[in-house]
Amino acid sequence: MMTENRRTSTTHGKWAPWWVYVVVLVGANWLRAGLLPGDQFPLVVTVAITVGQAAVLFALITVIHRAFSRSA
């Protein structure tokens, strides 16, 4: 019991809930796929764009969540 409480308290406020990442990343991927069809660029470029987009969005979600959780 105590281990569970300690583990959740150390990560509380550090990361946004998992579903926020999923919704934002899937939605952004869906928009990107509509704007930049996969056959428009070579596979390596498409993968690089997707990974870069995911990294930027992951960092942005985390920064926004930490900023709002500290002010609350």
PDB file of N, H, CA, C and O in Angstrom:
ATOM      1  N   MET A   1       0.809  -1.191   0.000  1.00  0.00           N
ATOM      2  CA  MET A   1       0.000   0.000   0.000  1.00  0.00           C
ATOM      3  C   MET A   1       0.860   1.266   0.000  1.00  0.00           C
ATOM      4  O   MET A   1       0.635   2.186  -0.787  1.00  0.00           O
ATOM      5  N   MET A   2       1.841   1.294   0.891  1.00  0.00           N
ATOM      6  H   MET A   2       2.023   0.546   1.530  1.00  0.00           H
ATOM      7  CA  MET A   2       2.679   2.482   1.000  1.00  0.00           C
ATOM      8  C   MET A   2       3.506   2.689  -0.278  1.00  0.00           C
ATOM      9  O   MET A   2       3.719   3.824  -0.703  1.00  0.00           O
ATOM     10  N   THR A   3       3.967   1.598  -0.881  1.00  0.00           N
ATOM     11  H   THR A   3       3.794   0.676  -0.535  1.00  0.00           H
ATOM     12  CA  THR A   3       4.753   1.709  -2.102  1.00  0.00           C
ATOM     13  C   THR A   3       3.921   2.332  -3.216  1.00  0.00           C
ATOM     14  O   THR A   3       4.421   3.161  -3.978  1.00  0.00           O
ATOM     15  N   GLU A   4       2.654   1.936  -3.313  1.00  0.00           N
ATOM     16  H   GLU A   4       2.249   1.263  -2.694  1.00  0.00           H
ATOM     17  CA  GLU A   4       1.783   2.490  -4.332  1.00  0.00           C
ATOM     18  C   GLU A   4       1.603   3.987  -4.156  1.00  0.00           C
ATOM     19  O   GLU A   4       1.688   4.736  -5.130  1.00  0.00           O
ATOM     20  N   ASN A   5       1.357   4.433  -2.938  1.00  0.00           N
ATOM     21  H   ASN A   5       1.288   3.824  -2.148  1.00  0.00           H
ATOM     22  CA  ASN A   5       1.170   5.855  -2.674  1.00  0.00           C
ATOM     23  C   ASN A   5       2.434   6.654  -2.960  1.00  0.00           C
ATOM     24  O   ASN A   5       2.365   7.757  -3.502  1.00  0.00           O
ATOM     25  N   ARG A   6       3.568   6.108  -2.604  1.00  0.00           N
ATOM     26  H   ARG A   6       3.624   5.212  -2.164  1.00  0.00           H
ATOM     27  CA  ARG A   6       4.830   6.799  -2.831  1.00  0.00           C
ATOM     28  C   ARG A   6       5.107   6.919  -4.327  1.00  0.00           C
ATOM     29  O   ARG A   6       5.560   7.965  -4.793  1.00  0.00           O
ATOM     30  N   ARG A   7       4.838   5.858  -5.076  1.00  0.00           N
ATOM     31  H   ARG A   7       4.470   5.009  -4.697  1.00  0.00           H
ATOM     32  CA  ARG A   7       5.105   5.882  -6.499  1.00  0.00           C
ATOM     33  C   ARG A   7       4.210   6.886  -7.217  1.00  0.00           C
ATOM     34  O   ARG A   7       4.685   7.623  -8.081  1.00  0.00           O
ATOM     35  N   THR A   8       2.942   6.927  -6.880  1.00  0.00           N
ATOM     36  H   THR A   8       2.556   6.329  -6.179  1.00  0.00           H
ATOM     37  CA  THR A   8       2.048   7.875  -7.535  1.00  0.00           C
ATOM     38  C   THR A   8       2.354   9.309  -7.118  1.00  0.00           C
ATOM     39  O   THR A   8       2.185  10.229  -7.919  1.00  0.00           O
ATOM     40  N   SER A   9       2.798   9.515  -5.892  1.00  0.00           N
ATOM     41  H   SER A   9       2.936   8.768  -5.242  1.00  0.00           H
ATOM     42  CA  SER A   9       3.079  10.878  -5.462  1.00  0.00           C
ATOM     43  C   SER A   9       4.345  11.428  -6.112  1.00  0.00           C
ATOM     44  O   SER A   9       4.450  12.640  -6.298  1.00  0.00           O
ATOM     45  N   THR A  10       5.301  10.584  -6.461  1.00  0.00           N
ATOM     46  H   THR A  10       5.215   9.599  -6.309  1.00  0.00           H
ATOM     47  CA  THR A  10       6.516  11.086  -7.096  1.00  0.00           C
ATOM     48  C   THR A  10       6.279  11.451  -8.551  1.00  0.00           C
ATOM     49  O   THR A  10       6.965  12.326  -9.080  1.00  0.00           O
ATOM     50  N   THR A  11       5.316  10.798  -9.219  1.00  0.00           N
ATOM     51  H   THR A  11       4.759  10.088  -8.789  1.00  0.00           H
ATOM     52  CA  THR A  11       5.051  11.122 -10.620  1.00  0.00           C
ATOM     53  C   THR A  11       3.857  12.047 -10.777  1.00  0.00           C
ATOM     54  O   THR A  11       3.588  12.519 -11.882  1.00  0.00           O
ATOM     55  N   HIS A  12       3.137  12.317  -9.697  1.00  0.00           N
ATOM     56  H   HIS A  12       3.356  11.934  -8.799  1.00  0.00           H
ATOM     57  CA  HIS A  12       1.981  13.197  -9.775  1.00  0.00           C
ATOM     58  C   HIS A  12       2.430  14.598 -10.181  1.00  0.00           C
ATOM     59  O   HIS A  12       3.310  15.184  -9.551  1.00  0.00           O
ATOM     60  N   GLY A  13       1.823  15.123 -11.228  1.00  0.00           N
ATOM     61  H   GLY A  13       1.108  14.647 -11.740  1.00  0.00           H
ATOM     62  CA  GLY A  13       2.162  16.461 -11.690  1.00  0.00           C
ATOM     63  C   GLY A  13       3.341  16.506 -12.634  1.00  0.00           C
ATOM     64  O   GLY A  13       3.576  17.527 -13.280  1.00  0.00           O
ATOM     65  N   LYS A  14       4.082  15.425 -12.726  1.00  0.00           N
ATOM     66  H   LYS A  14       3.891  14.596 -12.201  1.00  0.00           H
ATOM     67  CA  LYS A  14       5.248  15.422 -13.600  1.00  0.00           C
ATOM     68  C   LYS A  14       4.854  15.137 -15.047  1.00  0.00           C
ATOM     69  O   LYS A  14       5.406  15.731 -15.974  1.00  0.00           O
ATOM     70  N   TRP A  15       3.917  14.245 -15.235  1.00  0.00           N
ATOM     71  H   TRP A  15       3.468  13.763 -14.482  1.00  0.00           H
ATOM     72  CA  TRP A  15       3.475  13.857 -16.571  1.00  0.00           C
ATOM     73  C   TRP A  15       1.972  14.040 -16.689  1.00  0.00           C
ATOM     74  O   TRP A  15       1.239  13.870 -15.716  1.00  0.00           O
ATOM     75  N   ALA A  16       1.527  14.380 -17.862  1.00  0.00           N
ATOM     76  H   ALA A  16       2.123  14.519 -18.653  1.00  0.00           H
ATOM     77  CA  ALA A  16       0.090  14.456 -18.124  1.00  0.00           C
ATOM     78  C   ALA A  16      -0.467  13.037 -18.148  1.00  0.00           C
ATOM     79  O   ALA A  16       0.291  12.083 -18.321  1.00  0.00           O
ATOM     80  N   PRO A  17      -1.776  12.884 -17.979  1.00  0.00           N
ATOM     81  CA  PRO A  17      -2.367  11.543 -18.072  1.00  0.00           C
ATOM     82  C   PRO A  17      -2.081  10.924 -19.451  1.00  0.00           C
ATOM     83  O   PRO A  17      -1.967  11.638 -20.447  1.00  0.00           O
ATOM     84  N   TRP A  18      -1.970   9.625 -19.495  1.00  0.00           N
ATOM     85  H   TRP A  18      -2.063   9.044 -18.686  1.00  0.00           H
ATOM     86  CA  TRP A  18      -1.585   8.928 -20.724  1.00  0.00           C
ATOM     87  C   TRP A  18      -2.540   9.227 -21.866  1.00  0.00           C
ATOM     88  O   TRP A  18      -2.115   9.319 -23.018  1.00  0.00           O
ATOM     89  N   TRP A  19      -3.823   9.379 -21.567  1.00  0.00           N
ATOM     90  H   TRP A  19      -4.168   9.304 -20.632  1.00  0.00           H
ATOM     91  CA  TRP A  19      -4.801   9.575 -22.631  1.00  0.00           C
ATOM     92  C   TRP A  19      -4.633  10.927 -23.322  1.00  0.00           C
ATOM     93  O   TRP A  19      -5.018  11.068 -24.483  1.00  0.00           O
ATOM     94  N   VAL A  20      -4.074  11.914 -22.644  1.00  0.00           N
ATOM     95  H   VAL A  20      -3.762  11.799 -21.701  1.00  0.00           H
ATOM     96  CA  VAL A  20      -3.835  13.212 -23.284  1.00  0.00           C
ATOM     97  C   VAL A  20      -2.803  13.048 -24.402  1.00  0.00           C
ATOM     98  O   VAL A  20      -2.978  13.568 -25.504  1.00  0.00           O
ATOM     99  N   TYR A  21      -1.730  12.320 -24.103  1.00  0.00           N
ATOM    100  H   TYR A  21      -1.588  11.898 -23.208  1.00  0.00           H
ATOM    101  CA  TYR A  21      -0.709  12.066 -25.120  1.00  0.00           C
ATOM    102  C   TYR A  21      -1.304  11.310 -26.301  1.00  0.00           C
ATOM    103  O   TYR A  21      -1.043  11.648 -27.456  1.00  0.00           O
ATOM    104  N   VAL A  22      -2.101  10.289 -26.012  1.00  0.00           N
ATOM    105  H   VAL A  22      -2.313  10.014 -25.074  1.00  0.00           H
ATOM    106  CA  VAL A  22      -2.686   9.459 -27.078  1.00  0.00           C
ATOM    107  C   VAL A  22      -3.599  10.291 -27.964  1.00  0.00           C
ATOM    108  O   VAL A  22      -3.481  10.241 -29.189  1.00  0.00           O
ATOM    109  N   VAL A  23      -4.509  11.057 -27.365  1.00  0.00           N
ATOM    110  H   VAL A  23      -4.604  11.098 -26.370  1.00  0.00           H
ATOM    111  CA  VAL A  23      -5.461  11.848 -28.149  1.00  0.00           C
ATOM    112  C   VAL A  23      -4.735  12.876 -29.021  1.00  0.00           C
ATOM    113  O   VAL A  23      -5.037  13.010 -30.207  1.00  0.00           O
ATOM    114  N   VAL A  24      -3.787  13.593 -28.440  1.00  0.00           N
ATOM    115  H   VAL A  24      -3.541  13.485 -27.476  1.00  0.00           H
ATOM    116  CA  VAL A  24      -3.080  14.631 -29.200  1.00  0.00           C
ATOM    117  C   VAL A  24      -2.212  14.012 -30.298  1.00  0.00           C
ATOM    118  O   VAL A  24      -2.222  14.490 -31.433  1.00  0.00           O
ATOM    119  N   LEU A  25      -1.465  12.960 -29.976  1.00  0.00           N
ATOM    120  H   LEU A  25      -1.457  12.571 -29.055  1.00  0.00           H
ATOM    121  CA  LEU A  25      -0.586  12.346 -30.974  1.00  0.00           C
ATOM    122  C   LEU A  25      -1.366  11.688 -32.109  1.00  0.00           C
ATOM    123  O   LEU A  25      -0.989  11.814 -33.274  1.00  0.00           O
ATOM    124  N   VAL A  26      -2.444  10.991 -31.779  1.00  0.00           N
ATOM    125  H   VAL A  26      -2.750  10.889 -30.833  1.00  0.00           H
ATOM    126  CA  VAL A  26      -3.249  10.350 -32.828  1.00  0.00           C
ATOM    127  C   VAL A  26      -3.933  11.409 -33.687  1.00  0.00           C
ATOM    128  O   VAL A  26      -3.968  11.288 -34.911  1.00  0.00           O
ATOM    129  N   GLY A  27      -4.478  12.452 -33.047  1.00  0.00           N
ATOM    130  H   GLY A  27      -4.448  12.551 -32.052  1.00  0.00           H
ATOM    131  CA  GLY A  27      -5.120  13.520 -33.810  1.00  0.00           C
ATOM    132  C   GLY A  27      -4.139  14.242 -34.730  1.00  0.00           C
ATOM    133  O   GLY A  27      -4.461  14.514 -35.887  1.00  0.00           O
ATOM    134  N   ALA A  28      -2.965  14.549 -34.232  1.00  0.00           N
ATOM    135  H   ALA A  28      -2.704  14.327 -33.292  1.00  0.00           H
ATOM    136  CA  ALA A  28      -1.956  15.229 -35.051  1.00  0.00           C
ATOM    137  C   ALA A  28      -1.467  14.327 -36.177  1.00  0.00           C
ATOM    138  O   ALA A  28      -1.211  14.798 -37.285  1.00  0.00           O
ATOM    139  N   ASN A  29      -1.336  13.043 -35.899  1.00  0.00           N
ATOM    140  H   ASN A  29      -1.544  12.661 -34.998  1.00  0.00           H
ATOM    141  CA  ASN A  29      -0.914  12.105 -36.934  1.00  0.00           C
ATOM    142  C   ASN A  29      -1.974  12.004 -38.029  1.00  0.00           C
ATOM    143  O   ASN A  29      -1.648  11.931 -39.214  1.00  0.00           O
ATOM    144  N   TRP A  30      -3.215  12.001 -37.632  1.00  0.00           N
ATOM    145  H   TRP A  30      -3.480  12.060 -36.670  1.00  0.00           H
ATOM    146  CA  TRP A  30      -4.316  11.941 -38.592  1.00  0.00           C
ATOM    147  C   TRP A  30      -4.310  13.190 -39.483  1.00  0.00           C
ATOM    148  O   TRP A  30      -4.480  13.086 -40.698  1.00  0.00           O
ATOM    149  N   LEU A  31      -4.114  14.377 -38.876  1.00  0.00           N
ATOM    150  H   LEU A  31      -3.976  14.461 -37.889  1.00  0.00           H
ATOM    151  CA  LEU A  31      -4.042  15.610 -39.656  1.00  0.00           C
ATOM    152  C   LEU A  31      -2.837  15.622 -40.590  1.00  0.00           C
ATOM    153  O   LEU A  31      -2.940  16.034 -41.745  1.00  0.00           O
ATOM    154  N   ARG A  32      -1.692  15.166 -40.080  1.00  0.00           N
ATOM    155  H   ARG A  32      -1.608  14.831 -39.141  1.00  0.00           H
ATOM    156  CA  ARG A  32      -0.488  15.126 -40.911  1.00  0.00           C
ATOM    157  C   ARG A  32      -0.671  14.193 -42.097  1.00  0.00           C
ATOM    158  O   ARG A  32      -0.254  14.503 -43.213  1.00  0.00           O
ATOM    159  N   ALA A  33      -1.297  13.050 -41.851  1.00  0.00           N
ATOM    160  H   ALA A  33      -1.637  12.798 -40.944  1.00  0.00           H
ATOM    161  CA  ALA A  33      -1.519  12.087 -42.926  1.00  0.00           C
ATOM    162  C   ALA A  33      -2.454  12.658 -43.991  1.00  0.00           C
ATOM    163  O   ALA A  33      -2.316  12.336 -45.171  1.00  0.00           O
ATOM    164  N   GLY A  34      -3.390  13.491 -43.591  1.00  0.00           N
ATOM    165  H   GLY A  34      -3.502  13.753 -42.633  1.00  0.00           H
ATOM    166  CA  GLY A  34      -4.284  14.124 -44.558  1.00  0.00           C
ATOM    167  C   GLY A  34      -3.597  15.218 -45.354  1.00  0.00           C
ATOM    168  O   GLY A  34      -3.860  15.390 -46.544  1.00  0.00           O
ATOM    169  N   LEU A  35      -2.717  15.958 -44.694  1.00  0.00           N
ATOM    170  H   LEU A  35      -2.503  15.819 -43.727  1.00  0.00           H
ATOM    171  CA  LEU A  35      -2.029  17.060 -45.361  1.00  0.00           C
ATOM    172  C   LEU A  35      -0.831  16.600 -46.186  1.00  0.00           C
ATOM    173  O   LEU A  35      -0.559  17.149 -47.254  1.00  0.00           O
ATOM    174  N   LEU A  36      -0.123  15.602 -45.692  1.00  0.00           N
ATOM    175  H   LEU A  36      -0.344  15.156 -44.825  1.00  0.00           H
ATOM    176  CA  LEU A  36       1.055  15.076 -46.382  1.00  0.00           C
ATOM    177  C   LEU A  36       0.866  13.579 -46.629  1.00  0.00           C
ATOM    178  O   LEU A  36       1.303  12.764 -45.816  1.00  0.00           O
ATOM    179  N   PRO A  37       0.234  13.212 -47.716  1.00  0.00           N
ATOM    180  CA  PRO A  37       0.042  11.775 -47.979  1.00  0.00           C
ATOM    181  C   PRO A  37       1.379  11.028 -47.990  1.00  0.00           C
ATOM    182  O   PRO A  37       2.404  11.563 -48.414  1.00  0.00           O
ATOM    183  N   GLY A  38       1.344   9.791 -47.519  1.00  0.00           N
ATOM    184  H   GLY A  38       0.512   9.356 -47.175  1.00  0.00           H
ATOM    185  CA  GLY A  38       2.559   9.002 -47.368  1.00  0.00           C
ATOM    186  C   GLY A  38       3.323   8.754 -48.652  1.00  0.00           C
ATOM    187  O   GLY A  38       4.541   8.577 -48.619  1.00  0.00           O
ATOM    188  N   ASP A  39       2.636   8.738 -49.783  1.00  0.00           N
ATOM    189  H   ASP A  39       1.646   8.882 -49.810  1.00  0.00           H
ATOM    190  CA  ASP A  39       3.329   8.471 -51.051  1.00  0.00           C
ATOM    191  C   ASP A  39       3.951   9.727 -51.652  1.00  0.00           C
ATOM    192  O   ASP A  39       4.568   9.663 -52.716  1.00  0.00           O
ATOM    193  N   GLN A  40       3.796  10.863 -50.984  1.00  0.00           N
ATOM    194  H   GLN A  40       3.295  10.915 -50.120  1.00  0.00           H
ATOM    195  CA  GLN A  40       4.332  12.119 -51.491  1.00  0.00           C
ATOM    196  C   GLN A  40       5.845  12.247 -51.248  1.00  0.00           C
ATOM    197  O   GLN A  40       6.549  12.905 -52.014  1.00  0.00           O
ATOM    198  N   PHE A  41       6.335  11.610 -50.174  1.00  0.00           N
ATOM    199  H   PHE A  41       5.763  11.076 -49.551  1.00  0.00           H
ATOM    200  CA  PHE A  41       7.743  11.683 -49.805  1.00  0.00           C
ATOM    201  C   PHE A  41       8.308  10.276 -49.679  1.00  0.00           C
ATOM    202  O   PHE A  41       7.550   9.316 -49.536  1.00  0.00           O
ATOM    203  N   PRO A  42       9.642  10.141 -49.731  1.00  0.00           N
ATOM    204  CA  PRO A  42      10.242   8.830 -49.455  1.00  0.00           C
ATOM    205  C   PRO A  42       9.941   8.399 -48.016  1.00  0.00           C
ATOM    206  O   PRO A  42       9.671   9.232 -47.151  1.00  0.00           O
ATOM    207  N   LEU A  43       9.991   7.115 -47.781  1.00  0.00           N
ATOM    208  H   LEU A  43      10.211   6.438 -48.484  1.00  0.00           H
ATOM    209  CA  LEU A  43       9.658   6.548 -46.478  1.00  0.00           C
ATOM    210  C   LEU A  43      10.507   7.151 -45.360  1.00  0.00           C
ATOM    211  O   LEU A  43       9.986   7.444 -44.284  1.00  0.00           O
ATOM    212  N   VAL A  44      11.782   7.338 -45.595  1.00  0.00           N
ATOM    213  H   VAL A  44      12.205   7.101 -46.469  1.00  0.00           H
ATOM    214  CA  VAL A  44      12.681   7.874 -44.569  1.00  0.00           C
ATOM    215  C   VAL A  44      12.239   9.284 -44.147  1.00  0.00           C
ATOM    216  O   VAL A  44      12.269   9.617 -42.963  1.00  0.00           O
ATOM    217  N   VAL A  45      11.836  10.092 -45.102  1.00  0.00           N
ATOM    218  H   VAL A  45      11.811   9.822 -46.065  1.00  0.00           H
ATOM    219  CA  VAL A  45      11.390  11.452 -44.797  1.00  0.00           C
ATOM    220  C   VAL A  45      10.083  11.414 -44.008  1.00  0.00           C
ATOM    221  O   VAL A  45       9.913  12.161 -43.044  1.00  0.00           O
ATOM    222  N   THR A  46       9.167  10.548 -44.417  1.00  0.00           N
ATOM    223  H   THR A  46       9.305   9.942 -45.200  1.00  0.00           H
ATOM    224  CA  THR A  46       7.892  10.423 -43.713  1.00  0.00           C
ATOM    225  C   THR A  46       8.098   9.971 -42.279  1.00  0.00           C
ATOM    226  O   THR A  46       7.456  10.495 -41.369  1.00  0.00           O
ATOM    227  N   VAL A  47       8.982   9.010 -42.065  1.00  0.00           N
ATOM    228  H   VAL A  47       9.503   8.585 -42.805  1.00  0.00           H
ATOM    229  CA  VAL A  47       9.276   8.532 -40.715  1.00  0.00           C
ATOM    230  C   VAL A  47       9.926   9.645 -39.891  1.00  0.00           C
ATOM    231  O   VAL A  47       9.588   9.817 -38.720  1.00  0.00           O
ATOM    232  N   ALA A  48      10.839  10.391 -40.476  1.00  0.00           N
ATOM    233  H   ALA A  48      11.114  10.251 -41.427  1.00  0.00           H
ATOM    234  CA  ALA A  48      11.502  11.485 -39.761  1.00  0.00           C
ATOM    235  C   ALA A  48      10.497  12.563 -39.363  1.00  0.00           C
ATOM    236  O   ALA A  48      10.565  13.091 -38.252  1.00  0.00           O
ATOM    237  N   ILE A  49       9.571  12.894 -40.253  1.00  0.00           N
ATOM    238  H   ILE A  49       9.516  12.466 -41.155  1.00  0.00           H
ATOM    239  CA  ILE A  49       8.549  13.888 -39.937  1.00  0.00           C
ATOM    240  C   ILE A  49       7.664  13.384 -38.802  1.00  0.00           C
ATOM    241  O   ILE A  49       7.353  14.136 -37.879  1.00  0.00           O
ATOM    242  N   THR A  50       7.261  12.124 -38.865  1.00  0.00           N
ATOM    243  H   THR A  50       7.514  11.514 -39.615  1.00  0.00           H
ATOM    244  CA  THR A  50       6.391  11.553 -37.839  1.00  0.00           C
ATOM    245  C   THR A  50       7.071  11.513 -36.481  1.00  0.00           C
ATOM    246  O   THR A  50       6.464  11.883 -35.476  1.00  0.00           O
ATOM    247  N   VAL A  51       8.311  11.074 -36.434  1.00  0.00           N
ATOM    248  H   VAL A  51       8.805  10.773 -37.250  1.00  0.00           H
ATOM    249  CA  VAL A  51       9.049  10.995 -35.164  1.00  0.00           C
ATOM    250  C   VAL A  51       9.300  12.399 -34.612  1.00  0.00           C
ATOM    251  O   VAL A  51       9.159  12.625 -33.410  1.00  0.00           O
ATOM    252  N   GLY A  52       9.667  13.329 -35.469  1.00  0.00           N
ATOM    253  H   GLY A  52       9.782  13.145 -36.445  1.00  0.00           H
ATOM    254  CA  GLY A  52       9.879  14.705 -35.024  1.00  0.00           C
ATOM    255  C   GLY A  52       8.604  15.333 -34.490  1.00  0.00           C
ATOM    256  O   GLY A  52       8.617  16.021 -33.469  1.00  0.00           O
ATOM    257  N   GLN A  53       7.508  15.092 -35.186  1.00  0.00           N
ATOM    258  H   GLN A  53       7.498  14.533 -36.015  1.00  0.00           H
ATOM    259  CA  GLN A  53       6.210  15.608 -34.736  1.00  0.00           C
ATOM    260  C   GLN A  53       5.842  15.028 -33.379  1.00  0.00           C
ATOM    261  O   GLN A  53       5.392  15.760 -32.497  1.00  0.00           O
ATOM    262  N   ALA A  54       6.025  13.735 -33.202  1.00  0.00           N
ATOM    263  H   ALA A  54       6.390  13.141 -33.919  1.00  0.00           H
ATOM    264  CA  ALA A  54       5.692  13.084 -31.931  1.00  0.00           C
ATOM    265  C   ALA A  54       6.567  13.627 -30.802  1.00  0.00           C
ATOM    266  O   ALA A  54       6.068  13.870 -29.703  1.00  0.00           O
ATOM    267  N   ALA A  55       7.844  13.818 -31.051  1.00  0.00           N
ATOM    268  H   ALA A  55       8.249  13.621 -31.944  1.00  0.00           H
ATOM    269  CA  ALA A  55       8.756  14.322 -30.015  1.00  0.00           C
ATOM    270  C   ALA A  55       8.380  15.748 -29.597  1.00  0.00           C
ATOM    271  O   ALA A  55       8.354  16.065 -28.408  1.00  0.00           O
ATOM    272  N   VAL A  56       8.092  16.594 -30.575  1.00  0.00           N
ATOM    273  H   VAL A  56       8.113  16.336 -31.541  1.00  0.00           H
ATOM    274  CA  VAL A  56       7.727  17.978 -30.267  1.00  0.00           C
ATOM    275  C   VAL A  56       6.411  18.027 -29.499  1.00  0.00           C
ATOM    276  O   VAL A  56       6.297  18.759 -28.516  1.00  0.00           O
ATOM    277  N   LEU A  57       5.419  17.255 -29.937  1.00  0.00           N
ATOM    278  H   LEU A  57       5.512  16.661 -30.735  1.00  0.00           H
ATOM    279  CA  LEU A  57       4.128  17.263 -29.249  1.00  0.00           C
ATOM    280  C   LEU A  57       4.234  16.680 -27.845  1.00  0.00           C
ATOM    281  O   LEU A  57       3.612  17.193 -26.915  1.00  0.00           O
ATOM    282  N   PHE A  58       5.008  15.626 -27.682  1.00  0.00           N
ATOM    283  H   PHE A  58       5.514  15.209 -28.437  1.00  0.00           H
ATOM    284  CA  PHE A  58       5.206  15.025 -26.360  1.00  0.00           C
ATOM    285  C   PHE A  58       5.815  16.052 -25.407  1.00  0.00           C
ATOM    286  O   PHE A  58       5.351  16.210 -24.278  1.00  0.00           O
ATOM    287  N   ALA A  59       6.848  16.742 -25.862  1.00  0.00           N
ATOM    288  H   ALA A  59       7.226  16.613 -26.780  1.00  0.00           H
ATOM    289  CA  ALA A  59       7.490  17.758 -25.020  1.00  0.00           C
ATOM    290  C   ALA A  59       6.540  18.914 -24.735  1.00  0.00           C
ATOM    291  O   ALA A  59       6.493  19.409 -23.609  1.00  0.00           O
ATOM    292  N   LEU A  60       5.787  19.347 -25.732  1.00  0.00           N
ATOM    293  H   LEU A  60       5.825  18.945 -26.647  1.00  0.00           H
ATOM    294  CA  LEU A  60       4.853  20.453 -25.566  1.00  0.00           C
ATOM    295  C   LEU A  60       3.741  20.109 -24.573  1.00  0.00           C
ATOM    296  O   LEU A  60       3.399  20.924 -23.717  1.00  0.00           O
ATOM    297  N   ILE A  61       3.184  18.920 -24.686  1.00  0.00           N
ATOM    298  H   ILE A  61       3.462  18.258 -25.382  1.00  0.00           H
ATOM    299  CA  ILE A  61       2.147  18.487 -23.746  1.00  0.00           C
ATOM    300  C   ILE A  61       2.699  18.467 -22.329  1.00  0.00           C
ATOM    301  O   ILE A  61       2.047  18.937 -21.397  1.00  0.00           O
ATOM    302  N   THR A  62       3.896  17.926 -22.166  1.00  0.00           N
ATOM    303  H   THR A  62       4.427  17.544 -22.923  1.00  0.00           H
ATOM    304  CA  THR A  62       4.509  17.832 -20.838  1.00  0.00           C
ATOM    305  C   THR A  62       4.767  19.212 -20.245  1.00  0.00           C
ATOM    306  O   THR A  62       4.482  19.440 -19.070  1.00  0.00           O
ATOM    307  N   VAL A  63       5.298  20.126 -21.033  1.00  0.00           N
ATOM    308  H   VAL A  63       5.530  19.941 -21.988  1.00  0.00           H
ATOM    309  CA  VAL A  63       5.582  21.485 -20.550  1.00  0.00           C
ATOM    310  C   VAL A  63       4.287  22.191 -20.154  1.00  0.00           C
ATOM    311  O   VAL A  63       4.226  22.820 -19.098  1.00  0.00           O
ATOM    312  N   ILE A  64       3.265  22.094 -20.980  1.00  0.00           N
ATOM    313  H   ILE A  64       3.314  21.583 -21.837  1.00  0.00           H
ATOM    314  CA  ILE A  64       1.981  22.740 -20.672  1.00  0.00           C
ATOM    315  C   ILE A  64       1.373  22.142 -19.411  1.00  0.00           C
ATOM    316  O   ILE A  64       0.875  22.868 -18.550  1.00  0.00           O
ATOM    317  N   HIS A  65       1.416  20.824 -19.306  1.00  0.00           N
ATOM    318  H   HIS A  65       1.821  20.235 -20.005  1.00  0.00           H
ATOM    319  CA  HIS A  65       0.849  20.164 -18.123  1.00  0.00           C
ATOM    320  C   HIS A  65       1.592  20.578 -16.850  1.00  0.00           C
ATOM    321  O   HIS A  65       0.963  20.859 -15.830  1.00  0.00           O
ATOM    322  N   ARG A  66       2.906  20.618 -16.904  1.00  0.00           N
ATOM    323  H   ARG A  66       3.417  20.390 -17.733  1.00  0.00           H
ATOM    324  CA  ARG A  66       3.673  21.008 -15.721  1.00  0.00           C
ATOM    325  C   ARG A  66       3.421  22.461 -15.349  1.00  0.00           C
ATOM    326  O   ARG A  66       3.364  22.799 -14.167  1.00  0.00           O
ATOM    327  N   ALA A  67       3.268  23.322 -16.352  1.00  0.00           N
ATOM    328  H   ALA A  67       3.314  23.047 -17.312  1.00  0.00           H
ATOM    329  CA  ALA A  67       3.002  24.734 -16.060  1.00  0.00           C
ATOM    330  C   ALA A  67       1.651  24.915 -15.396  1.00  0.00           C
ATOM    331  O   ALA A  67       1.523  25.701 -14.457  1.00  0.00           O
ATOM    332  N   PHE A  68       0.639  24.198 -15.869  1.00  0.00           N
ATOM    333  H   PHE A  68       0.742  23.559 -16.631  1.00  0.00           H
ATOM    334  CA  PHE A  68      -0.690  24.330 -15.286  1.00  0.00           C
ATOM    335  C   PHE A  68      -0.796  23.617 -13.943  1.00  0.00           C
ATOM    336  O   PHE A  68      -1.532  24.070 -13.066  1.00  0.00           O
ATOM    337  N   SER A  69      -0.082  22.519 -13.766  1.00  0.00           N
ATOM    338  H   SER A  69       0.515  22.151 -14.479  1.00  0.00           H
ATOM    339  CA  SER A  69      -0.174  21.797 -12.493  1.00  0.00           C
ATOM    340  C   SER A  69       0.566  22.536 -11.378  1.00  0.00           C
ATOM    341  O   SER A  69       0.211  22.389 -10.209  1.00  0.00           O
ATOM    342  N   ARG A  70       1.565  23.311 -11.709  1.00  0.00           N
ATOM    343  H   ARG A  70       1.853  23.431 -12.659  1.00  0.00           H
ATOM    344  CA  ARG A  70       2.277  24.103 -10.689  1.00  0.00           C
ATOM    345  C   ARG A  70       1.456  25.313 -10.257  1.00  0.00           C
ATOM    346  O   ARG A  70       1.495  25.713  -9.093  1.00  0.00           O
ATOM    347  N   SER A  71       0.715  25.892 -11.195  1.00  0.00           N
ATOM    348  H   SER A  71       0.684  25.567 -12.140  1.00  0.00           H
ATOM    349  CA  SER A  71      -0.070  27.069 -10.852  1.00  0.00           C
ATOM    350  C   SER A  71      -1.345  26.719 -10.112  1.00  0.00           C
ATOM    351  O   SER A  71      -1.948  27.579  -9.470  1.00  0.00           O
ATOM    352  N   ALA A  72      -1.765  25.455 -10.197  1.00  0.00           N
ATOM    353  H   ALA A  72      -1.275  24.756 -10.719  1.00  0.00           H
ATOM    354  CA  ALA A  72      -3.016  25.055  -9.514  1.00  0.00           C
ATOM    355  C   ALA A  72      -2.789  24.758  -8.053  1.00  0.00           C
ATOM    356  O   ALA A  72      -3.730  24.411  -7.340  1.00  0.00           O
TER     357      ALA A  72
END
